[in-house]
Amino acid sequence: ETSHPTADRIYAKVRRATERIRPQLTGCFAQHAPAASADSVARVELTIDETGRVRDTRVHGASSPLEACLVQASRKLVSGAPDTGTVKVAWNLRYRR
């Protein structure tokens, strides 16, 4: 959580947006996470630009096929444009079989 009213609004928008793409993100893990792994974690980092579009998506801690799938799914995130400038967003995804 944050402590600044503007930051709180941005956090809430992004949180709702990530919940909307959860099925796609979960599908990536189900399809591409190693079968032997009972628990997988990946970190997604992206920028929401002045128009509300996702830019510069990066994934850390994932195999190449899983990374590509998570990048593609994350680019579908729609949260609306920030009040000013861009917003950098990062979160950890945990998938348990």
BAMI-694955 format. One record per residue: x, y, z of N, C-alpha, C, CB in turn. Coordinates in steps of 0.1 Angstrom, whole numbers, plus 2048, in hexadecimal, padded with zeros to 3 digits. Glycine has a CB too. Layout:
residues N
XYZXYZXYZXYZ
...
END
This chain:
residues 97
8087F480080080080080980C8007F680080C
8038187FD80A8247FC80482E80680A82A7EE
80983A80780484481180185180A80D84681C
8018527FD7FE85F7F77F185D7EF80A8637ED
7E78667EF7DA8647E97DC8617DA7D28717EB
7E48687D37E68657C47EC8587C27EF8707BE
7F68547CA7FC8477C97F283C7CD8088467D2
7EA83F7D67DF8357DA7D68327CF7D883A7E6
7D283D7C87C883B7BC7CF8337B17C48497B7
7DC8367AE7E382F7A47E48207A87F18357A2
7E881E7B57EA8107BA7DC8087B87EE8107C8
7D180E7BB7C48087BA7C18057AC7B98107C1
7C480E7A37C180C7947C980078F7C481878C
7D68007927DF7F678D7DB7E87947EE7F9791
7D87E87A07D47DC7A77C77D67A07D07DE7B6
7BD7DE79D7B27D97967B57D47887A77E4795
7BE7DB7817C27D77747CA7CA7747CB7E276E
7D27C877E7D97BB77F7D07AF7827E47BB789
7C57B278A7BB7A878D7B47A47807B17AD797
7B27AD7777AB7AA76A7B37A17617A77B7763
7C07A17627C87997597CD78C7617D47A0754
7C978A76D7CD77F7757CB77176D7C577E782
7BF76F7677BD7627607C87607557B0762759
7CC76A74E7D77697447E476574A7D877573B
7E776C7557F476A75C7F475C7627F6774768
7E97577687E874A76E7EA7407637DB748775
7E47427577E573974C7F37387477DD73E740
7FB74374880974274481173874D810750745
80E73975A815730764810722761812735772
8037207607FE71275E80470C7517EF71375D
80771474780C70E73B81B70D73A80771772F
82271774083071873E83971574B833725739
83371575783C713763840705763834716770
84C7027678516F47678486EB76F85F6F476D
8456E076A83C6D67708416D177D8396CA767
84E6D077F8546CB78B8536D67968626C7788
8516E27928516ED79C8436EE7A38556FA796
8436ED7B08366EE7B78326FD7B98366E77C4
83D7067B883B7147BC84471C7B283E7177CB
83E7257AB84572E7A184373C7A584272B793
84D7447A384C7537A685375A79A8527577B4
84C76579685276D78C84F77C78F84D76A77D
85878578C85679378E85379A78186279A796
8487A27818447A97758477B87788357A7771
84D7BF76E8507CD76F84B7D376285F7D0772
8447DE76383F7E575783D7F475A8327DF752
83B7FB74F83980A75082B80C74A84481274A
82381475081681974A81982774580A818754
81882A73881B83773381084173481F835724
81284D72E8098587307FB85572980F864729
7FB84B7207EE84871A7E783C7217F084470B
7ED83672B7E882B7327EC81D72C7D982B732
7F581E7227FA81171C80680C7247FE81470D
8077FF7238137F872A81F7F972180F7EA72D
82A7FC7278377FD7208427F672883B80C71D
84C7F27218587ED7288557E273285F7F872F
84E7D872E84B7CD7368577C373883F7C5731
85A7C07448657B67478617AC7518727BE74C
8667A074F86379575987078F75E85978A752
87178D76A87D78777087977A77788479177A
88277177788076477F87775A77887A76778C
87675B76A86E75176387674C75786175875E
87274075387873A74787474273B87372B746
87B74073087874872486974771F881744719
86373B71E85573A71A84C74072485172B718
84E73F73184674573B84775473B84973F749
85475973985676773984F76D72D86576A737
85076772184976C71583A76D71784C764709
83476371D82676272082276D72A822754725
82976F73482677973F82778773982F77774B
83178973183379672A827799722840797722
82379071981779271180B794719816785707
80878C7237FC78E72B7FD79C7327FB783736
8087A07388097AC73F8077B97368177AE745
80A7B77298087C37207F97C571E80F7C0713
7F17BC7227E27BE7217DC7C672C7DB7B0720
7E57C97367E07D07427DB7DE73E7EC7D274C
7CF7E27427C97EF73F7C57F574C7BD7ED736
7CC80074F7C980775C7C581575B7D4806765
7C581B74F7C382974D7CF83174E7B882E757
7D083D7497DC8457497DE84B7567DA85073E
7EB84C75A7EE8537677EA8617667FD85176A
7E98687717E68767717F187E76A7E587C77F
7FD87B76C80888176581387776380D88E76C
81B878759827870757824861755830872762
82D85975A82C84B75982C845767837845750
82883876782883177483082477281A82F77A
83982177B84081477A83A80B78485081677E
8377FF78082F7F57888377E87888217F3782
8387E279483F7D57958377CD7A084E7D779A
8367C079D8307B77A78367A97A58217B77A5
8357A17AF8397937AE82C78A7AC84078F7BB
82E7807A48237777A18287697A7820776792
81F7637AF8227567B481874C7AF8237577C4
81C7417AA8137377A581672A7AD814735796
80C7247B280D7177B980570D7B28097187C9
80A7027B08036F67AA7FB6EF7B480D6ED7A3
END
